[in-house]
Amino acid sequence: MKRWSLRRRAMAGLLSSFVLQVIPLPAVLGWFRPSFAVIAVLYWSIAAPGWGGVGLGFLMGLALDAYLGVVLGQHALATALVAYIAIRQHLIIRNKSMFEQTFYIAGLLLLWQIVIWIIDGWTGHALGSWTRLLPIVTGTLLWPFAWEWLGGDLSRSRR
């Protein structure tokens, strides 16, 4: 079986994560929806920092901004920020066990949500309630599965 190239795998993973992010759900299930697009950007920023990164995070964030109809650049700024931190720490994160990686990812998802929350406050939008934290929990729990689904550790598969 022919292996997919890195670029094809990345594009397929990013496109599918964006589709999962924008599929309409009932309100109650929407509270639990993790930020699939951010998780995919974090994966590519950690697994292949030369390919993924701040630009990828910014573009994915702009796509989310355009789809959600929020302030242009809100998700772009937050996603680029967490992608930058993930790239800076990618060697540390990759060498940790999956259990420890989930704590890094939880912190990055929390930072992403805080930036979105701050921008919402500055622009006069409703700040929400504690349900705003539920996607962080589900995204953290989803990280090990997303890591394997998106390709696992690329540096080990090249050997």
Secondary structure, 3 states (H helix, E strand, C coil): CCCCCHHHHHHHHHHHHHHHHHCCCCHHHHHHCCCHHHHHHHHHHHHCCCCCCHHHHHHHHHHHHHHHCCCCCHHHHHHHHHHHHHHHCHHHHHCCCHHHHHHHHHHHHHHHHHHHHHHHHHCCCCCCCHHHHHHHHHHHHHHHHHHHHHCCCHHHHCC
